[in-house]
Amino acid sequence: MWLFRFLYSVMIFLVFVLMHESLGIDIYYAVTYAVVIIFSIYFIESLFSDFKSYKFLAGAVGGIVFSLIAYLLATIFDSLVTNEAVKLGLYFFMLYLGIILGMKVHWVFELLFSKILNSKQKTAKYAAQQKVLDTSTLIDGRIADIVDTGLMEGALVIPTFVLKELQNIADSHDHLRRQKGRRGLNVLKKLQEQTKLPVEINQTDFTDLGTVDEKLVALAKRLKAHIITTDFNLLKVAEIQNIRAINLNNLAMAMRQNILPGEDLSITIVKEGKEHGQGVGYLDDGTMVVLENGRRMMGETVKVNVTSLLQTESGRIIFTKVRS
């Protein structure tokens, strides 16, 4: 390519020099015209190759500044330099020099504009971050109910490798796994049908990474997004990688009804307790309520008084007695 540019430049130069008399111009103007055309061709080529960068702007500013410098020099030394071709050559030389130097320092313009844009973004309205959903979240299903409340912001992102894992679970020979996979697919369909949040199927894959958890973290890092999961191991991996992960189980615990000893509740006894005579019911959030001597009230809805609370690894248990 450089050989073609060189030969083409030589051809332009020779045409103007050899034909200057037939063109009716002086030899100096012929040389000047040839140089201007050659430099113009190079400039246009660089313009198209760097059109999307800041080089074009930097080159234009540099060309204007150096053209003004050339004009000042020609004015100052007007009595010394009387040949117009030399002055014209000076203008074009300084123009080219300004364009080249401007394009060399285009990073200054890029830095300046990035600071201006960042300052505008700081005052702009806060944009909610995207949420990447993993397989466990779709199988769990509560994410659809959370979205329906309208409290969540930001687009929901389902990677194709998560979708593929979900399909593999739905095609499993194990009945329980197959049911979980199908429930996850139904939840995904429900999310796509709702209109409160946009849902995106992301095609990005990371073939160099082995596990789905690693790919989820890599995708969240690339998108600068959060992860929603119920997987404890994924939570730890995301924490190590400084990726914010939202645990649906922690969210559910935070949204539980706040119960204190001495408060009154109304529950329905649905089964026997582990200890003799106990009855068991549940609050709307799934919290187990144990009623002392409640076995005889199976199927009944009774008013109870909270006596104590027990926090276990599987959740919270509320112990009560019949309100007197």
N, C-alpha and C positions, 0 to 999 in steps of 0.2 A: 504493500500500500504506500509506503514511504517513497519507493522508487517511482511509482506512478505520479505522486505529488511533485516530485522533483522534476521529472520529464515534462509534466504539464506546465510547470512554472517556467522552465527553460523555453518551451514553445511559445508561451505568452510573451516572454521577454524578447525573443528573437523577432516575433511578428511585429511588435511595436517599433523595435529599433530599425529593422530592415524596411519597414513600410512607412516610416515617419514622414518622408517627403510626399508620398502619395496621399497621406492622411492630412497633409498641410500643417504639421506641427513641428516644433523644434525638437532636436535630439534629446534635450533635457526633459522636455514635457513627455516625450515618448517613453523615456526611462521611468519617469514619475508615474505615468499612467499604468505602465506594466507592473510596477511595484505595488501600486494601490490595488489593482485588480487581484494580484496574487495574494496580498494580505487580506483582502475582502473575502476571497474564497476560503482561506484558512479560518477566518473569523466565523463565517457562516457555518462551516463544518463543525467548529467547536460549539457554536450556538445550538445546533440541533442535537449534538451529542450530550450536552449538559443543560438542556432546556428546563428540566424539572428541578434543577438545583439552584443555589444562590449565585452560581458563577456568572450567569447572564446579567443579573443586577449589578454584581460587583464589577464586572467588566465594563458595563455601560457607565457607571459612576467614575471608574478609573479613566476611561476614555475622555469623558467630559472635562475632568480635572486637568489631565495632562494636555488637552487641547487648549485650555485657558492658559496654561503655563507656556505652551508654544507661542501663543499669540502675544503674551507679555514679552517673551524673549525676542520675538521678531520686531516688536515695537521698540524695545530698548536698543537693539543693535540694527535698527533700520538703516542708519547711515553707513554701516560697515558692510552689510549684506544687501546688495542691490539686485542680485539675480533672483527673479521671481520663481524660477524652477527650484532653486535651493530652498526658498521659503516654503514652497508647497511641499517639497520633500520633508522639510522639518515638521510641518503640520502632521503629515501622515505618519512619520516616524514616531512622534510623540503620542499620536492617537493609538497607534499599535502598542507602544510601550505601556501606555496607561491601561489599555484593555488587558494585556497580559499580566501586569502587576496586580490589577484589580481582581482578576480571576484567581491569581495565586493566593490572595488573602481573602477569599470568599468566606472563610470561616468566621471572620469578624462580623460580617453581615448576618450570617447564620446565628451567631451567638447573640447579636443585638436583637434580632427578630424573635428568637426563642425566649428571651427575657421579657419582651413585650407581650408575647402570647401567654406566658406563664402568669404574668401579672394580671392579665384579663381573666384567666381561668380561675385564679384565686377568688375573684369577685363574682364569678359566675355561680349559677345555682348548682347545689350539690347534686352530683349524678350518682345514683345507687350502683353499687358494684354487682357484677354478674354472680350467679350462684351455680356452681357445678354440682350436679347430683350424681351420687354413686348408686350402685346396684342395690345396696341395703336400704337406701332411702326410698327407692321406688317400690321395693317389696314391702317395706313397712307400711306405706300408704298414707300416713298421717300428713305428708307434705301437701296432698291435694286439699285437705280440710284447712290447713294453715293458709294456703293461697286463697281459698274462698273467703277467709276473713277479711282480706284486703290489707292486712298489716305488713305483708312482705313487699319489698321493693327490689327492682333489678331483674334483668332477664334470667330465665332458667336455662342452663346449658346441659344437654345430655350428650356426652361423647358417643361416637359410634362404637368404640370398644366396650363401653358399658352396655349399650343396646345389644351388642353381640353376646356378651356374657349373660344378659337377661334371657335372650332367646335360647341359649344353650341350657340354662336352668329349666326353661319352660318345656324343652324337648327331652328332659331327663327321664330315665326309666323309673326313678324313684317317685312314688306318688306325691309325697309331701313336697319335694323339691319342685316337681312339675306344677303343683298348685301355687307355690310361692312365685314361680316364674310367670305364670299366667296372671296372677294378681298384680305383679309389677308392670306387666304390659298393659293391663287395664287401667292402672294408675297413670301410666304415661299417656294413654289415650285421653283420659279425663283432663290431664294437664294441658294437652294440646287443644282440647275443646273449650277450655275456659278463656276468658277475654281480659282478665285482670292483669296478667303478666305475659310477656312474650316468651315463647319456648323455642329454643334453637337446637337443632341436631348438628353438633359440631363434627366435621369430618377429619379433624386432626388426629393423627396417630403417631406413636413414637415406637418405631420398630426396633430401636436399639434398647428399649426397656422391656423387662420381662413381665412384671406383674401389673395388674390393673391399678393397684394402689399407687405405684410409681408413676404410671401414666397420668392418673388423676392429679397428682401433685404437680407434675411437669406442666400439664395443661392449665391448672389454676395459676401457676407462676407466670406462664406466658400471657394469660388473659388478665392477670392481676385481679383474679376473682376469688371468692370464698368457696369453700366446700361444705356441702350439707351431707351428713352421714349419720349412721347409727353404729358404725364399725369402730370399735375401740382402737384397734391396731392402726387404722387409717388416721384416726385423730392424733395418735402419737407421732406417726410419720410426718404429718402435716405440721405439727408443732415443732419438730426438729428442723423442718425446712422453712420455718417462719411464715407458714401459710395459715390464715385464719380458717378454722373449721368449726361449723356449727353442729353441735350434737343434739339431735332431736329428742333424745332421752332427757338431757339436761333442760332443754326447753320445756318439755312436758312437766318435769318436776318443778320448774320455776312457775308454771302456770297453775299448779295445784291450789286448791282451796286451802287457805291458811286456817288451821284448826288449833285451838288452844284448850287445855284441860279446863273443864267447867262449862264449856259450851254445849248447847243442845243441838241434836241432829235428828233428821227423820230418815230412816233407812228401811229397806225391805230385806228380811232374812231369807236367804236363798239356799243355804246349806249348813251342815254341821261344822263345828270347829274341831280342832285337834284335841282340845281338853274336854273333859266330861261336862256336858250341859251347855257348851258354848254354841252360839249361833253366829253365822257370818253373813255380812252384807257388803255392798260396795257403794262408794260415792260415784258421782258422774265421771270423775277423772280416773276411775279404776282403783282408787285407794281402798284397801281392805279394812273393814270395820268389824271388830270382834265384840259380840254382845254377851256379857256374863248371864248365864242361865237363859239363853235365848233359843235353845234348841226346840223348846216346846212351842215357839212362835214362828215356826217355818212357814213361809209364804205370806206372812203378815208384814204390814208396814207399821213400824212403831217409833215412838219418840224416845230417844236415848240421850244420856248425858255422858260427855267425854271424861274419862278418868285419867288416862295416860296415853302417851304416844311412844312408839318404838321405831327407830330408823334402822333398817336392815339393808344388805347389799341389793336385794331384789326390790326394795321400795319401803314405803312407810306403812305401819300398821297402827290403827287407832283402836284402843280398848275402851269399851263403854259399859254402862249399866242402864237398865230401864229407868227413865225419869220418874221420880216419885211425885 
